[in-house]
Amino acid sequence: MTKPGVLVVGELQPWDIEALMDRFDVHLYYAAEDKAGMLARGRDTIQAIVTKGEVGCDAAMMDALPHTRIIANYGVGYDLVDIAAAKARGIPVTNTPDVLTEEVADMAFALLLACARRIPAGDRWVRDGSWKKAMMPLQTRVWGKRMGIVGLGRIGSAIARRAEAFRMPIAYSARQRKDVPYDWYPTPAAMAPHVDVFMVSALGGPTTKGLVDKAAIDALKPGAIFCNVSRGTVVDEPALIAALRERRIAAAGLDVFLNEPDIDPEFLGFDHVVLQPHNASGTVETRKDMGRLMLANLEAQFDGKPLLTRVA
């Protein structure tokens, strides 16, 4: 029996490729030198597209593979998948929620602690011999500070649970109130002047593009810490860079950026910014869970079963 063809657009771990190969005829688009040729050769045989949040899938790729029966996104964010095009062609889209929630929330707090306690700077202080000459300057605490969360979904709620353990009063911004014991603000700008930590965990995509705008960033109080584990598109990046350049906020912990991995080089010169390579879900355990859920959606589609985590 001929295996259905699967186009793998974004690079996956070897164990995910091996698992796919057991059931499908796998085409590694990300590794192909002649990508157009791969699409042309697979036009009649490729029936599924596997992609990643930072890569996506556009209408042109769907048109190049007209027998596509599913687009399986490896990750929660699917903002770079052309959902309208998929719906118009009757192609279901899935993602991998829940399995990475706790991991991303861990990274959010790691970034916060690294900023507040200046952990990268402390590491350098020991390594370069500065400790032998002077005590490191004092930092600021995290526990007890007021946290504001933009986007109180799965990940935002997991961040809030961690904040509760740090005895942090919690606020959140959302279009509507939720049934939670936290202070609600209708917009990030309304919340910004009232919090010490400004945490962005909103879903990416057109509906949240520029959600954290210049007004929100300019409203942050002096000494505030800004963290983003969402998407670079959610934040007005030039406004954030200006606030950091002018030292209007204390620090930033960033896992995501515009134009990543070709990020604005000005970030590299800031000693009060902690940078990560869009890696909040990057543990072996979570990536294996993501791969299993992605594969389960593919198998469900070809076995005629309900999709586990359909988003469109």
SULMO-V906912 format. One record per helix or strand. SS is the DSSP state (H for helix, E for strand). FROM is the first residue (numbers start at 1). TO is the last residue. Records with the same first field share a line. If there is no record, write none. Layout:
SS: FROM-TO / FROM-TO
This chain:
E: 5-8 / 25-28 / 46-52 / 57-57 / 70-74 / 81-81 / 92-94 / 147-150 / 170-173 / 183-185 / 197-200 / 212-212 / 225-228 / 235-235 / 251-254 / 273-275 / 310-310
H: 14-23 / 29-31 / 35-41 / 59-64 / 83-88 / 101-116 / 119-127 / 130-132 / 154-165 / 188-192 / 206-208 / 214-219 / 232-234 / 237-245 / 265-269 / 284-302
